[in-house]
Amino acid sequence: MRVVLIFPPRASATYMPLGIASLAPYMEQTVPNTSVQILDLNIETWLMLACEDPEGQVLLDFLHGRTGNFKDKGQTLFHKVIWDRLRKKMEYLHTQALNYAGALETDPIIESMMQAQARHILMSDPEWVGYSVLFPEQVAFAAALARAIKKICRPNAQPGATRHCRVVMGGAMMSAMSVRGFLNACPYIDGIVCGEGEFAAAALCRGSDWVAIPGLIHRMNGVIVSNHKTQTLSLKSLPAPDFSRLPTDLYFNPVPVVPVLFSRGCSWRKCRFCAHNFSFSGYRRKPVQVFVDEIEQYRTTMKARHFYSADEYILPDDMDAIASEIIRRGLDDINYHVLGKPTHDHSPDRMSLWASAGCRWIAWGIESGSQRLLDLINKGTQVTDIERTMEISFNAGISNLAMMIFGLPTSTEQDLQQTLNVMDRIYPFVDAISASVFVLFKGTHFAKNAKKYNLHILEEKELMSAGGMPVFSNRLKFQEVGQNGALRTPQGTLELAAWIRHRKWLGNPPLLEKLPSEHYLIHLSKTRQPA
């Protein structure tokens, strides 16, 4: 079986796609005589835009470490101007991809781009093509590429072109949108896999009847049907992701930054606003030895020293075991990032252990400084522990990114003021702050109990349309019900504006706040010392 796995635009130009790098070796190991090619069309598109820009080569030379000082703030901001120009061009291509997917009038540039990428995909004559779609911004490009492939693979296709290539979509985004609506609007997509994709991919490689492929939603006799859900896959025997199939030297990083995954899902899984777990079949983790084996392998084969955790959250006890194993093996020259939950069990000794093993920064899910709201969203944290953890982490030499959510359900002016007060107190111990507005997702506790929290759901948010048919995400538009019963704009916008004003009072945002995650990690490499 010949297969091509695609990572479509648009994602960060710094990100090495973990999904297709993980799936390819599993498919070849599980189903003999399967040949898998992986293509990162996202980075190819970024490189195309850079090559078309008069200063694009200047940017690439800097980002690839050939010129300049990558950690210099002034040089970074200078090159960011060029990169921002490329981002605007990518946004324009995204708009055109939306039109192309819907068979609307488009700029000739997108027609040429889609046809070129489709022919690139079909060069190896695959029997099916799989797309890994993680982000909403990738949906339009994935649909446009699928349409371009089907235009080539029609019965009167040119000699040598495959005529039986099926197109299958997968990835986390498929669990965050209406897949039936997607299939209805895009007849050139043959099937969509919801949830984890290993078992479905293996079944496709075996040539199984489509009605037997777990997790697949597809057409049968003109009707869209959903197959039985996939099983829960053990992570113990999974082969390590194979990044050697990707152009690792072309990403917008001066050194390799490798995404790694210790666990799937979240061990807490109780936050009432979170929709991240919908694409996972429960919480599981790899053996620590196996996980560190992967890190050591990439350190040897790719000369990688920087690792970006893609986990939802790694338990402190597991972090201890990972850090101890890294130190035991003498891998003391690595740098890594994780997501964290600021709980009472982050002691100075524990944080010092993590720092000694290469932990350079932690993105902490703080969300709010109001204990009432933390209890309401079932975060499982205490304000006092949040403040203490930030100071302990900082003193251990670890950089802290505080992730905040404004406009949580039932939030009041008092809650906002409590949050601002907490931010004032932890500000000396954080290097960056991420602020977002509360988003209501279909299927979450808050969506299921909207009336209880005075939320009036209006409709689902439209992602795109094709053939006059809308495709909706699981993100819900809503209004809040005020004390007088009247509908009002959600508090999130107002609270975020208040935070932005307060943020300026605290000081100018540091450079780290403006960097992609991979660059954040590189800038901190071996630079911070314990306080």
Secondary structure, 3 states (H helix, E strand, C coil): CEEEEEECCCCCCCCCCHHHHHHHHHHHHHCCCCEEEEEEHHHHHHHHHHHHCCCHHHHHHHHCCCCCCCCCHHHHHHHHHHHHHHHHHHHHHHHHHHHHHCCCCCCHHHHHHHHHHHHHHHCCCCCEEEEECCCHHHHHHHHHHHHHHHHHCCCCCCCCCCCCCEEEEECHHHHCECHHHHHHHCCCCCEEECCCCHHHHHHHHHCCCHHHCCCEEEEECCEEEECCCCCCCCCCCCCCCCHHHCCCCCCCCCCCEEEECCEECCCCCCCCCCCHHHHCCCCEECCHHHHHHHHHHHHHHCCCCEEEECCCCCCHHHHHHHHHHHHHCCCCCCEEEEEECCCCCCCHHHHHHHHHCCEEEEEEEEECCCHHHHHHCCCCCCHHHHHHHHHHHHHCCCEEEEEEEECCCCCCHHHHHHHHHHHHHHHHHCCEEEEEECCEECCCHHHHCCHHHCEEEEEEEEEEEECCEEEEEEEEEEEEECCCCCEECCHHHHHHHHHHHHHHHHCCCCHHHHCCHHHHHHHHCCCCCCC
